Amino acid sequence: MTSAKTPPSLFDLPPEIAEAREWAHGFADKYVRPVAAEYDEREEMPWAVIEEAAKVGLYTPEFALQMIADPTGLLQPVVAEEIFWGDGGMGQALLGTFLPAAALFGAATKEQIDTWLPAFFGTPGDLAVAALCASEPDAGSDAAAIRTHARYDEAAKEWVLNGTKTWATNGGIASIHVVNAVTDPALGARGHALFLIPPGTRGLSQGQKFSKHGLRASHTAEVVLDDVRIPADLVLGGKDALDQRLATAREGSRVRVPAAMATFELTRPGIGAMAVGVARAAYEYALEYAGVREQFGRPIIDNQAIAFTLADMAMEIDAARLLVWRASHMMTRGKPFTRAEGSMAKLKASEVAVRTTERALQILGGNGYTRDYPVERWARDAKIFTIYEGTSEIQRLAISRALSGRRIR
């Protein structure tokens, strides 16, 4: 199958965004797709490809800052879509560091960002990755149930962290770990804070490395914290701000959304863009396949059952992309998600990815079920989007609460 070009824009993109889209697509086409099946089979981090991304400026702290500063809000989703069009697992390996970077941007002081962001990425020839450690074995969707605890040692002016994190992208191999921990158990989620664990910190180790159904080219593992000690100033936002927030919460006043949950709100449109990329890859492949695969003396696309399915796939992908772009644009402009627009984007795109890859596999028939064709891999990759960073059920809960104003459970 030939490599597809970027699809026509849903509306005219600013020239710099359109150029970035083509740039990311070209990188995915040249460096990601040719080796995607190999890295998936070996369940191995694509360090050589990340190195190429660093060389061209795609995997750098400067590009992370550029995406955050983009006034349109479209740079991040268009780049994410193209990289994940190349491959889901390798896309996760390439962009996994941008999640903890989003946590840094969302919760840290300017001084913390300036000091630590470069260490998230490293440099060409000396690469680094970062990890956001939020989920725990007994706390996934129920974020308030986390047990990893951060205690402040007043005498040593240090935080002491203990607990186990799970499902951490880059967990254990990261240069920097951003860890969500409880500082005051009596406050529940309002007592959470994010902490930076620098490289080489004693007491942090990798636990189980997971062998996954999809996204197999990315590293996912447990992270164990055993009396991990870090300086007082490595709580994101600073200790003074945390103390003030905790005091306000103890008085019964409302406080801002906990840092880890705020990060997920910020990244949900980006996850949606990744899902759109995988869905688009499967749709394009199925469309081309249906035009050349013949049964009963004619291409299968001449049958309404196939043609109508492809029409539905294209329509759903465009709808998902529009929701993603809307949420990303709103977020950049500082407009609140009063109708859970971020959750809408993530929910729609993730479920479109699952349906589209399943339909593409069906169109390919027996060939689609084999690893000789990439659709099988895309179908495995797509499922995770309905699970991580908020399951589909959690997104529906968020949307229904926002629309109704009621505490739906």
N, C-alpha and C positions, 0 to 999 in steps of 0.2 A: 504494500500500500504506500502511496506517496504521502509526503508530509503536507498537512493542511496549512493554509495561511490563517492569520488571525481573521475572525469573522467580521463582517461589516459592523461598524459602530451602531449602537442603538440610537445615538444622536452624535452630533459633531463633538469630538473630544478636543480639548485644548492641544495645540501642536506638541507641547512638551510631553503630555500624557500619551498621545498617540505614538510618539517616537519611543517612549519608554516601553510601551506595549510591544512594539515591533522588536525592540532590543531584547526584551525578556523572552519573547517567542523564539527569536533566533538562537538564544542561548539554550533554551529547552530543546529545540530541534537538533542542535549540533552536539550538545554535551550530555543531555539527559536521556533522551529517547534511545540512542544507540546502545546504551549499557544498562538500561532500566531492568530488563529481565534478568541479567546476570547478578546485579546487586540484590534483587528480590530473592533469587534462588539461594544466594549465599547468606542472606540476612546480615548484610555487612554495610557499615557506614560508607558512603561514597566520598571518602576524603579527597580523592583526586579531582572529583567534580567540584567539591566545595572550594578547593584550591583555585580552580579555574574561575569560579564565581568571585573569589576574592581579587583575583588579578584584574578582572574586567570591571570591578566596582559594584557588583551585585551583592556581595557578602562583605559589607563593611559597616562600621559605625556611622560613617558619613552618609551612607545611603539610608540607614535607619532614621537618622535625623532628617534627611530630605523627605522621607515618607511622612514623618510626623508633622513637618512644617508645610507640606503640600496644601495650599489653600482650597483646592477642589475636593480633597478627600478621595480622589479616584486613583492616585498613583499606587497605593498599596493594593487595592483589589484587582486592578488590571494586571499588575505584576504577579500577584499570587495566582490568578487564574491561569496565566501562561505557564508558569513554572509547574503547576499541578496538571496542566494539560500535558506536559512532558511526562510526568509520572508522579503518583501520589506519594509513594514511599521516599523517593529521592527529593520530592518537593518538601516533605516534612523534615528531612535531614538538612536541606538548604535553608529553610525558613523557620525551623524550630527555635532558633536563638532569638527570633524577633518577638516571641511570646514573652519571655522574661524581660526583654528590652521594653516591651509595652508596659510591663509592670513597673519597671524603673521610671519610665516617662510619666506614668500615671500617679506614682506615689512618692518618688524621691525628690530631694532638694536639687537645685541646679548644681550645687557643688558635688553632690553624690553622682549625678549624671556625668558631669565632666570628668570626675575621677575614675569611675568604674566602667562606663560604657565601652571604652576601647578594649578592656579585658574580656568583654563578652565575645568579641570576634577575633581577637588576635590580629595577625598580619600575614600576608602571603609568605609562605615558608615557615611560619610559626602560628598556625591556625589555632583558634580556640572556639569552643561552643559554650553556651550557657543553658541552664535548666530552671524552669519554674516548678517548684515542688508544692503542690496544693493538696491533691487527693491522698487519702490514707486507706488502709485495708478495710476500715469500718466507716469511712466517711468519703462518699463520692458525691452524689447529688445532694446529700444532707451535709453541706459545708459546715454548718454550725456544730457538727459532731466531731470535729477534728480533736485529736488528743496531743499532738506534738506541742510541747510546752516550752515557753521561753521565760526563764527566771532571771531577774536582774540581780547580780552580785554587787551590792553597793561598795563593799570594801575594795574589790578588784576593778570596779568600773567596767564590768563585762556582762554580756548576756550569756546565759548557759542554756543550750537547747538540747532537748531529748525527745525522741520519737522516731517513727518510721513513716516515710512517704512512699507512695506507689504511683505507677503509671506516669513516671516523670520522663518526658522526652529529654534525652541527653543526660539522664540521671546517672551520677557516678563517674561519667567521663567528662563532665563539664568543668571548665575553669572556674566559673562562678555559678553558685546555686542560690536562687532566690526562694526562700522558704517561708511558707505561711504557718504561723504558730500562734498559740493562745498565750496571751500575757495575763489575762484575768479570767479564769474559768467561769466566775459568777456572771459575767456579762455576755456569755455565749459568743455569737459572731461579732458583736460589737467590741469584744476584747481581742480580736485578731490583729496581727501586724505582720508585715513582710520584713524579712531579714536577709542581708547579703552575707553569704559564706564565701570568703576569699579562697583562692587556690592554696592547697597545701594545709588547710586547717585540720588539726588533729581531731579525731572523733567522728569525722564524716566518712562513710564508706558506701560502696555500692552493694546492694542486696541482690535479689533475684533479677536476672535479665530475662525479659519476657520474649518468648517465641510467638509471634502474633499471626493472626489470620491475614491481615493486610498491613500496608505501610511497613513492609519488612526491611526496607533499606534504612529505616530510621531506628535509632537505639532507644529502647524504652526499658526502664528498670526501676527497682526500689532504691530508695536512698535512706540509709540508717544514720541517725544522729545520736551519738553516745557522749554526753557531756561535752558537746561542742561549745567552745568558748570564743566569742568574738567581741571586739571593742564596742563600747556603748553607742558610738555614732554610726553603727552599721544597721540600725533599724531604719527602714526607708521613711523619709520625711523628718527624721531626727527624733531624739528621745523627748525633747521638750514638747514637741507637737503631739507625740503619742501620749505623754502624761496628761496634757490638756484634754485630749479627746477622751481618755479613760475617765478623767474626773467629770467631764460633762455627761458621759454615759451613766456613771454611778449616781448622778443627781436625777436621772430619769429623763433628761432632755434628749432630743433626737440628735444623732451624730451622722456624719456622712457614711456612705456605703463603705464597708470594710475593703481594704486595698485589694485583696485577691478577687473579691466579687466585682469590684470596679474594673479590674483588668479583664475579666471575662466579658463584661458589658462592652468594653472597648474593642475586643478582638472577635466578637461574634460575627460582624460583617466580613471580617477577613477569613474566618473559617468558611463562611458561605461562599466567598470567592474561590477558595480552594476546591470546594465541592463542585462548583460550576465548572472549574477546569477539568476535573475528572469526568463529569457528565458530558462535557463537550467533546472530549477525546473519544469517548465511547460512541457518541452520536455520529461524529464525523467518520469514524471507522466503519460503523454499520451502514451509513449512507453510501459510502464508496463500495463496500462489499456487495450491497444489494444491487448495485448497478452492473456488477460484473458476474455475479453468481447466477448461473442459469439452472432452472428446473422446468421440466415440461416444455422445453424449447424456447424459453424467453427469460430475461433477467427477472429475478424475484421482485424487484421494485415495481414491476408492472402489475403486480397483484395489489389490490386495494388494502388487504390486511397488512401488508408490509408498508406500503406508501403512507397509509393513515397513521400507523404507529410512528413512523419517522416524522410525520408532520406534528404529532403530539409531542414528541421528544424535543423538536426544535422550539416549539411554542413554550414549553415548560422551562427550558433552559433560558430563553430570553426573559421570561417572567421572573425567574430566580435572580438573574443578573440585575434586573432593574431594582428589585428589592434590596439587593446588596449595595448597589450604587447609591440608592436613596439613603440608606442607613449610614453609609460611609460619609456622604456629603453632609448629612445632618450632624454627625458627630464632629466633623471638622469645624462646622460653623457654631458649635457649642449649643445646638438645639437639643433639648432633652428628649429621650425616647418615651414620650407620654403614652404612646400606644404600643410600647414594646417593639419598636421598629427593628432594633437589633436582633431580637429573638425571632421576629417574623422572617428576617433575611436568612438567618442561620437555619431555621426550621425548614423553610421552603427549599432552600438550596440543597440541604442534606438529603431530604427525602426525594428530591428530583434526581440527585446523583444515584441513589439506590435504584429507583425505578428505571432510569435511563440505562444504567449499566446492565440491569437484568433484561431489559428489552433488547439491548444490543446483543447480548449473549444469545437470546432466543432467535434473533434474526440470523446469527451465524450458525445456529443449530449445533450439531456435534462438534464442529470446528471451534465454536465459541467456548466449549467446555474444556478444551485442551490448552496446555501452556504453550502450544505453538503459536497461539494468537494472543494479543495483549488484552483483549476484552475480559478474559478470565481474571487477569490481575487487577484490572480496573474495577471489576465487580467486587473483588475482595477488599480493595482499598476504600471503596465508596461507603461501606457499611459503618466505618468508624465515625463518619460525620454525624450520624444520628445518635452517637453515644458520648463522645468526649466534648469537654467544655460545655456541658449541659445537654442532657439527653433530650430527645424530641418531647418526652413527657414534661420535662422541666420547662422547655420553651413554651409549650401550650399552657402550662400553669402561669408563667410570667405574662403571656399575652392575655389570658382570660382575666387575670387580676388587674392588669392595666386597663382593659376595656370596661370591666364591671365596677372597679373600685372596691371590690369585696375580697376578703381573705379566703379565697377558694383553696381547698386542701385536696 
